[in-house]
Amino acid sequence: MTAHQPYIPASQSPAELTPRSLVLGALLGIVFGASSVYLALKIGLTVSASIPIAVLSITIFRALGRATILENNITQTVGSAGESIAAGVVFTIPAILLMGYDLDIARVAILATAGGVLGILMMIPLRRALIVQEHGNLTYPEGTACAEVLIAGDKGGIHARTVFQAFGIAFAFKFLMTGLQLWAEYPGKVFRWFKGAEFRMDMGPELMGVGYIIGPRIAGYLFAGGTLAYLVLMPAVKLFGESMTEPMYPATTLIRDMSASQIRANYVFYIGAGGVAPTRNPVFRSCDVAPPLAAATAITHAMEIA
């Protein structure tokens, strides 16, 4: 087996950690971090920003003047780190809110900074073991794809035209829908003959992009979770709780007086959140029940965001 030959030989020292790469990476990290927080709070998942940031970095630096592949790599690393920290914050801190604690901006910033620094310190000793020594054994598909994008850009073959076109289409669609209100953002129908059941869609263009990225299998899990929540669990809560004479915690309203959306917010939401817990337990993750629980987690996770 021949030894790996890096794209940039060790004998060369092109520009890498430059002020412009750090500034552009920070700016793109803010943009993609904010979009990741919005997306995670809206649908409960995020998508990686490494490849889009790499494409944008190549295009922007090409317009401003030639940049090295290592500068583009620093830019996408800094930018994707901002997106990763945002995802870590939005997936953990809401649990504190569900427990009844308040959070302010300073506390969130401290937690995010501490998490980012801890991740960097842990990765320093792991880099040689997981990347250098395991090169060729661990595939790292996303990192490999991002490297190919950077190499293609270094050879002049990458443009961000598609990214900007998609952004323009999504912006126009969102503006016509929410700004001019030409059509409903959440079209739906309440089934009068099926108490507690409801059909509802989210027409946001961001969901179309996420669905394309995650593929039909994971999207099918999410759709199954929404179907289970809206057509099975919510009618079941309505059916069995209709005869109750006192509100059931955490709601303060009788179940028979609740709409389908209120039932989802007060009860089904917590069923979805609780369904995620088993696969976070190392005992479950290391035994044979992990694969079916993983699928169940996706479904219950969809119930949580439906």
C-alpha positions in Angstrom: 0.0 0.0 0.0 1.5 3.3 -1.1 1.8 6.1 1.4 -0.7 8.9 1.2 0.5 11.9 -0.7 -1.1 15.1 0.4 -2.4 17.6 -2.2 -0.1 20.2 -0.8 3.4 18.7 -0.4 5.2 19.3 2.9 7.9 21.1 1.0 5.5 23.9 0.1 4.2 26.6 2.5 1.4 28.5 0.9 -0.6 31.1 2.8 -3.1 29.5 5.2 -4.0 31.2 8.5 -4.5 34.7 7.1 -6.6 37.6 8.5 -8.9 37.5 5.4 -9.6 33.8 5.7 -10.5 34.2 9.4 -12.7 37.3 8.8 -14.6 35.7 5.9 -15.0 32.4 7.9 -16.3 34.3 10.9 -18.9 36.2 8.7 -20.1 33.1 7.0 -20.1 31.3 10.4 -22.5 34.0 11.7 -24.8 33.7 8.7 -24.9 29.9 8.7 -25.0 29.7 12.5 -28.1 31.9 12.6 -29.7 29.9 9.9 -28.8 26.6 11.7 -30.4 27.9 14.9 -33.6 28.9 13.1 -33.7 25.6 11.3 -33.1 23.5 14.4 -35.7 25.3 16.4 -38.2 25.1 13.5 -37.8 21.4 12.5 -35.5 19.9 15.1 -32.4 19.1 12.9 -29.6 20.8 11.0 -27.5 20.1 8.0 -23.8 20.6 7.6 -22.5 23.9 6.3 -19.0 22.8 5.3 -19.6 22.3 1.6 -21.7 25.4 1.0 -19.2 27.6 2.9 -16.4 26.1 0.9 -18.1 26.9 -2.3 -18.9 30.5 -1.2 -15.4 31.0 0.0 -13.9 29.9 -3.3 -16.3 32.2 -5.2 -15.8 35.2 -2.9 -12.0 34.9 -2.8 -11.9 34.5 -6.6 -13.8 37.8 -6.9 -11.5 39.6 -4.5 -8.3 38.0 -5.8 -6.7 34.6 -5.9 -6.6 32.6 -2.6 -4.8 29.4 -1.8 -6.6 26.1 -1.1 -5.4 26.3 2.5 -7.0 29.7 3.0 -10.3 28.4 1.7 -9.9 25.4 4.0 -9.5 27.7 7.0 -12.5 29.7 5.9 -14.8 26.7 5.7 -13.4 25.3 9.0 -14.1 28.5 10.9 -17.5 28.9 9.2 -18.7 25.3 9.8 -17.5 25.6 13.4 -19.9 28.4 14.0 -22.7 26.3 12.6 -21.7 23.3 14.7 -21.6 25.3 17.9 -25.1 26.8 17.1 -26.4 23.2 16.6 -24.9 22.1 19.9 -26.5 25.0 21.7 -29.9 24.7 20.2 -30.1 20.9 20.9 -29.1 21.1 24.6 -30.1 24.5 26.1 -33.9 24.1 25.3 -33.9 21.2 27.7 -33.0 23.6 30.5 -36.0 25.8 29.4 -38.3 22.7 29.5 -37.1 22.2 33.1 -38.4 25.7 34.0 -35.1 27.7 34.1 -34.6 31.0 32.4 -31.6 31.8 30.1 -30.1 35.1 29.2 -27.7 35.9 26.3 -24.6 36.0 28.5 -25.2 32.5 30.0 -25.9 31.1 26.5 -22.7 32.7 25.2 -20.6 31.3 28.0 -22.0 27.8 27.5 -21.4 27.9 23.8 -17.8 29.2 24.3 -17.1 26.6 26.9 -18.4 23.8 24.6 -16.4 25.0 21.7 -13.2 25.3 23.6 -13.7 21.9 25.2 -14.3 20.3 21.8 -11.1 21.9 20.4 -9.1 20.7 23.4 -10.4 17.1 23.0 -9.7 17.1 19.3 -6.1 18.0 19.7 -5.0 14.6 21.0 -7.5 12.7 18.9 -6.4 14.2 15.6 -3.4 12.0 15.2 -5.3 8.8 16.2 -8.4 9.4 14.2 -7.2 11.3 11.1 -3.5 10.6 10.6 -3.1 7.0 11.8 -6.6 5.9 10.5 -6.2 7.5 7.1 -7.7 5.2 4.5 -9.6 3.2 7.2 -12.1 5.9 8.3 -13.7 7.3 5.3 -15.2 10.6 6.6 -17.5 11.0 3.6 -18.4 14.6 4.3 -14.8 15.7 4.9 -13.7 13.8 1.8 -16.5 15.5 -0.3 -15.5 18.9 1.1 -11.8 18.3 0.2 -12.8 17.4 -3.3 -14.8 20.6 -3.6 -11.7 22.6 -2.4 -9.4 20.8 -4.8 -11.8 21.4 -7.7 -12.0 25.1 -6.7 -8.3 25.3 -6.6 -8.2 24.1 -10.2 -10.9 26.6 -11.2 -13.9 24.4 -11.5 -16.2 25.5 -8.7 -18.7 28.4 -8.8 -21.4 29.5 -6.4 -23.9 30.3 -9.1 -26.3 27.5 -8.1 -26.1 28.5 -4.4 -27.0 32.1 -5.2 -29.8 31.0 -7.6 -31.3 28.8 -4.9 -31.0 31.6 -2.4 -32.8 34.0 -4.7 -35.6 31.5 -5.5 -36.1 30.6 -1.8 -36.1 34.3 -0.8 -38.7 35.2 -3.5 -40.9 32.2 -2.4 -40.7 33.1 1.2 -41.4 36.8 0.6 -44.5 36.1 -1.6 -45.7 33.6 1.1 -45.1 35.5 4.3 -44.6 39.1 3.2 -47.4 39.4 0.6 -49.4 36.4 2.0 -50.3 35.1 -1.5 -50.8 31.7 0.0 -50.9 30.1 3.4 -47.6 29.1 5.1 -49.2 26.3 7.1 -52.2 25.0 5.1 -54.2 22.5 6.9 -57.6 20.9 7.6 -59.2 19.9 10.8 -61.3 16.7 10.5 -64.6 17.3 12.2 -65.5 13.6 12.0 -62.2 12.5 13.6 -61.8 14.4 16.9 -58.3 15.6 17.6 -57.0 14.8 14.2 -55.6 17.4 11.9 -53.8 17.6 8.5 -51.2 20.3 8.3 -48.2 21.2 6.0 -45.3 23.6 6.3 -44.6 25.2 2.9 -41.3 26.7 3.9 -38.6 26.5 1.2 -36.0 25.6 3.8 -37.8 22.3 4.3 -37.5 21.5 0.7 -33.8 22.0 0.8 -33.4 19.9 4.0 -35.6 17.1 2.5 -33.4 17.0 -0.6 -30.2 16.8 1.6 -31.3 14.1 4.1 -32.9 11.9 1.4 -36.1 10.0 1.2 -35.4 7.5 3.9 -34.9 10.0 6.8 -37.5 12.2 5.3 -39.9 9.2 5.4 -39.1 8.7 9.1 -40.0 12.3 9.8 -43.2 12.1 7.8 -44.1 8.9 9.6 -43.6 10.6 12.9 -45.9 13.5 11.9 -48.5 11.1 10.7 -48.4 9.1 13.9 -48.7 12.3 16.0 -51.5 14.0 14.1 -53.6 11.0 13.1 -53.0 8.6 16.0 -51.7 10.1 19.2 -53.6 13.4 19.2 -57.0 11.7 18.5 -56.2 9.1 21.2 -55.5 11.9 23.7 -58.7 13.5 22.7 -60.7 10.3 23.0 -59.5 9.1 26.4 -59.3 12.6 27.9 -62.6 13.9 26.8 -64.4 12.6 29.9 -61.9 14.2 32.4 -63.4 16.9 34.6 -60.0 18.4 35.6 -57.1 19.6 33.5 -54.2 17.2 33.2 -50.7 18.5 33.7 -49.1 20.4 32.1 -52.2 21.9 30.5 -54.5 24.3 32.3 -57.5 23.6 30.0 -59.7 20.6 29.8 -58.8 18.2 27.1 -62.3 18.3 25.6 -61.9 22.1 25.1 -58.5 21.9 23.4 -57.8 22.2 19.7 -55.6 19.7 17.9 -52.6 22.1 18.1 -53.1 22.6 21.8 -53.0 18.8 22.4 -49.8 18.5 20.4 -48.2 21.3 22.3 -49.2 20.0 25.7 -48.8 16.3 25.4 -47.6 14.9 22.1 -44.5 17.2 22.1 -43.3 15.5 25.3 -43.9 12.0 23.9 -41.6 12.9 21.0 -39.0 14.3 23.3 -39.1 11.3 25.6 -38.8 8.9 22.6 -35.4 10.3 21.8 -34.0 9.4 25.3 -33.5 5.6 24.9 -31.0 5.9 22.0 -29.0 8.5 23.9 -28.3 5.8 26.6 -25.1 3.9 26.1 -26.7 0.7 27.3 -29.3 0.8 24.5 -26.8 2.1 21.8 -24.5 -0.9 22.4 -27.0 -3.7 22.1 -29.2 -5.2 19.4 -32.1 -2.9 20.0 -30.2 0.1 18.8 -31.1 -0.1 15.0 -34.9 -0.3 15.6 -34.7 2.3 18.3 -32.8 4.6 16.0 -35.7 4.4 13.5 -38.1 4.9 16.3 -36.1 7.9 17.5 -36.4 9.5 14.1 -40.2 9.0 14.1 -40.7 10.3 17.7 -38.3 13.2 16.9 -40.6 14.0 14.0 -43.5 13.9 16.4 -41.7 16.4 18.5 -41.3 18.9 15.6 -44.6 18.1 13.7 
